[in-house]
Amino acid sequence: MAVKPPRWYFSLRSPYSWLAYRELTENAPDVADAIEWRPYWEPDEVSERMLADAGIHLPYVAMSKEKHFYILQDVKRATVERGLSVVWPIDTAPNWDVSHLAYLVAEDAGRGRDFIDAVYRARWENGIDISERATMAAIGDELGLDPDALAGAVDDPEIRRRGIEALRAVDRDGVFGVPFFIHRHDKFWGLDRLAGFVASVRARTRTTVTATAATTEQRETGRGVEPALLVPAGDAGHAGGCG
């Protein structure tokens, strides 16, 4: 059985995913380039029905008032620690399919990460509603992508179908919150577990390179190969993310 690649599940609506995105791309670009990026979102009514018809029930629980207030405080603390500022958006009629299905369109055009960056800036730095189709169109204009395709992704049956497949992967991997990182059998939930995930991916990369080099030397010299040194993969303990 083929080994699944390391991957992270991000949400465009999550402040913790935004912070993880920044830390991953700025402090660990090698890992960002080596892993799969997979979207996670709470489906709208249309996608919810399609998931139910497919027998998929995501482990999403509505956020309590107490948790919401805590996240407001915690995100403010986390951004201050990182020298950032956050503009908390007002979600009057949130529909996360609008932005996450538009991501699939941008990814098809090879601009997925640029789209993520633009959406995070819009939402968390400028307080813009990313459930608005006009926001998606404006981001399309900014990136040189078809604004109508991004704004209308939520109406495209094929994009909807692919969105259900993306959420099916969420279900298969047992993802229950974001940001969520997976490497082989290890799962890491939350911004505070990103360092452990990065260490795990880098350790595996170093081990693979060492083993490959040793095998090459064996072929060239005829000498035996000593076992590759496994580097500790970091703490995969308690969670600390956003539901």
N, C-alpha and C positions, 0 to 999 in steps of 0.2 A: 504494500500500500504506500502510495506517495506521501511524503511528509508535507503537511500544509505549511505554507510560508508564514512567518510572523506577520501579525496584522493588528491594526487598531481600529476601533469603532468610534467615530466622532459624531457629534450632533451640532448642527449649525445654531441651534437654539440654546446650547449649554455654555455658560460662562467658564466652566471648568474645562470643557473641550477647547474653548478659545485659548485659555491659558496654556493647556497642554500643547496645542498647535504651535504657539509661539515658542515654547521651550524646546519642543521637538525639532522644529525647523531651524532655530537659531543656535541651539546648543548641541544638537545631535543630528546634523544634516545627513551624515552617513547612514544613520538608522532610518531617518525619514525616507531616504531614497531606496532603502533595502526592503521595506515592508509594504504590505497591501493597505490601502486606505479604504475603509468601508463605512458608508453612512448608516446612521441609526436615527430613527425619529418616531414620534407617536403618530400613527396613521389617522387620516381623516375618516369620515363615515364611509366614503366609497372604498378606500383601501381596507378599512376594517371589515367590511362585508366580504371583500375578495379574500382576505386572510381567513375569515371564518369559513368560507366555502372550501378553502384549501386545508382546513383543520389546524390552522395555526393560531395560537393565542399567546401573544407576547406578554411577558411578565411586567407589565407597566401598571403602576399604582399612582393615582392622582396625588399631587403634592399637598400636604397639609399646610395650614396657615403657619404653624410653628416652624416647619421645615423651611418654608419660603422666607420667613423673617431671618432664620439662621443663615440661609444662603446669602441674603443681602449683606449681612454683617461679615460673613466669611469671605465673600468675594471682594468686598472693600478692603479687608485686611490683606488678602493675597495680592491684590493689585498694588497696594501701597508698598508691600514688601519688595515688589518687583519694579518699583519706580514707574508704574503705569497709572492711567486714570481710566475709569469706566463710566459710561453714560448708560444708565439702566433703561432699557427700552420699555415702552408701554405696549403690551400686546392686547389690542382691543378685541380682535377676532382671530386668534392664532390658527393657522393651517400650515403645518410643517411640511405637508406634501409639496406645497408651492415651491419652496426653496430647495428641498432635497431632491425632488424630481428634476428641477432645473440643473442641479449639480450633475445628474447623469448626462444631460445634454452637453454641458460644458466638458465633462470627462470624455465624451465621444469626440470632441473637437481637440483633445489634447490639452485642455486648459482647466482641468479639474482643480488643481491646487491653486491656480490664480483665482478661480471662482471662489474657493473656500476663503482665501485671504480677503477678497473684496467683500464677501458677505459678512465675515467676522468684523471687518472694519466698519461696515455699515451698521451692524447691530450693536456692537459693544463699544465702539469709539464715537459713533455719531447718533446712536439711539433711533435708527431708522427701522421701520416695521418691515421685516423680511417675509411676512405673509402676504404682502401686497405684490400683485403682478407687476405693477409699475416699477417697483424696486428691482425686480428681476430684469425687466427691460432696460433699466438704467445701467445695471451691472453689465448686461450684454453690450450696450453701447460703449461702456468703459473698456471692456476687454476686446472689442472688435468682433464680437459674436453676434449671431442673429438675435436681436432683442425679442422678436415675436416667438421664436422657438423656445427661449428661456421662459418668457412670460406665460406661454401656452403649454408648457410641459405637462402641467397637471391635467390638461384636457386630451393629451395624446394617449390613446389606448395602448400602444406599444411601450411607451415610457412607463405607463401605469403597470403594465405586466412586469417590466424589468424592476420596477420599484418593489413589487411583491416578491420577486426573487431575491432582492437585496434584503428584505425583511425576513425572508425564509432563512437566510444565512445567519441573521441575528438569532433566530429561534434555534437553529442547529448548534450554534456556538454557546448557547446558554447565556447570552448577554442580558444583563438586567439593569444596567445603568451606564453612564458615560462620564468621562472617557474610559474605555475598556480596551485592554491590551492583552494579546494572546501570543505566546511563543511556545510551540510544541504543546506540552501538557500543562504549562504554567499559565495562569490567568492573573492579571493585575487590574484592579479596579480603582480608579481615581487618580487625580493629579499627583498625589503624594506617592503613587506607585510607579510613576513614569521612569524614575531613575533605576528602579529594579528591572523594569522591562528593557531599558536601554542597555544595562549591564548584561542582561541575559542574551540579547541579540548579539552584542559585541563579543561576548565570550564564545558563543557558537561560531561566529565568523572566524575568530582567532584559531579556534580548534580545527575548523575545516581547513584553513590555510596551512596550519602546521602539519596536519595529516597529509594534505596534498603534497606539500614540499617533501615530506619524509618518504612518501611513496615514489615520487620522482627520483629522489636520491637512491632509493633501493634499486630502481630499474637501471639507473646509470652506473651504480657502483657494485651492485650485487650484495650489499650489506643488508643485514636485518634492520627492521624498523622498530624503534622504541615507541611505546604507546604515547599518544599525544597528551599533553597536560591539559586537564580540564580546569578552566578558571571558574570560581564560584559565580553563580548566576544572579546573585542579589536576593533580597527579601521579597517573598511573594505572599506576605502575610495579610493583615487586615485591610479592608477596603476603606476608601475615603473619597468617593466620587459623588456625582449628582445623578439622582434617579431620573 
